[in-house]
Amino acid sequence: MQPEIIKEKISPEKLKKHADIFGDMIKVVVDIDQKIMAIGGEMHADSEAILLTAGSQQENLWGANIYPEKTKADRLEYTSLINIRPAAGNRSMEIQDEGVKEKVESIVSKLIS
């Protein structure tokens, strides 16, 4: 399934349709400024590209993985190649700034049922 931009709450069923590539995991890129996300695709870069085309700014985009079947506390993994940004102080695939992690989690929680 191709990535799609999510601006309003989606159902668990629609979310699970995006798990077709990896089975139990969905790649997500969150725009922490616009409070939207793009889900799906084989790589985070796929979702990143559609958000950039739609007007998002690179510095506001952060990648993560959603595991819909896990508990809320364990469903997000804050890891993606797009998160490596030495100039912004993020030298790892994992989001290192706790404030950014909280924003990503808040946006994801508001957009998935």
Residue pairs with C-beta under 8 A, 6 or more apart in sequence:
1 17
1 18
1 20
1 21
1 40
2 40
2 41
2 46
3 27
3 38
3 39
3 40
3 41
3 46
3 47
3 50
4 18
4 38
4 39
4 40
4 50
5 36
5 37
5 38
5 50
5 51
5 54
6 36
6 37
6 38
6 39
6 111
7 36
7 111
8 111
9 110
9 111
9 112
9 113
10 111
10 112
10 113
11 113
12 68
12 112
12 113
15 26
15 39
15 66
15 68
15 112
15 113
16 68
18 26
18 39
18 40
19 25
19 26
19 68
21 40
21 41
21 42
24 67
24 68
24 69
25 65
25 66
25 67
26 39
26 40
26 65
26 66
26 67
26 68
27 39
27 40
27 41
27 42
27 43
27 44
27 46
27 47
27 63
27 65
27 80
28 37
28 38
28 39
28 44
28 47
28 63
28 64
28 65
28 66
28 108
29 37
29 38
29 44
29 47
29 48
29 51
29 61
29 62
29 63
29 64
29 80
29 82
30 36
30 37
30 61
30 62
30 63
30 64
30 103
30 104
30 107
30 108
31 37
31 51
31 56
31 57
31 60
31 61
32 60
32 61
32 62
32 100
32 103
32 104
32 107
33 56
33 57
33 60
34 55
34 56
34 60
35 107
35 110
36 51
36 56
36 107
36 111
37 47
37 107
37 108
37 111
38 47
38 48
38 50
38 51
39 47
39 66
40 46
40 47
41 47
43 81
44 63
44 80
44 81
44 82
45 81
45 82
47 63
48 61
48 63
48 82
51 61
52 58
52 61
59 88
61 82
62 78
62 80
62 82
62 83
62 95
62 100
62 104
63 79
63 80
63 81
63 82
63 83
64 76
64 77
64 78
64 79
64 80
64 95
64 104
64 108
65 76
65 77
65 79
65 80
66 75
66 76
66 108
66 112
67 74
67 75
67 76
67 77
68 75
68 112
72 109
76 104
76 105
76 108
78 94
78 95
78 101
78 104
79 93
79 94
79 95
80 93
81 93
83 90
83 92
83 93
83 94
83 95
84 90
84 91
84 92
84 93
85 91
89 96
89 97
90 96
90 97
95 101
95 104
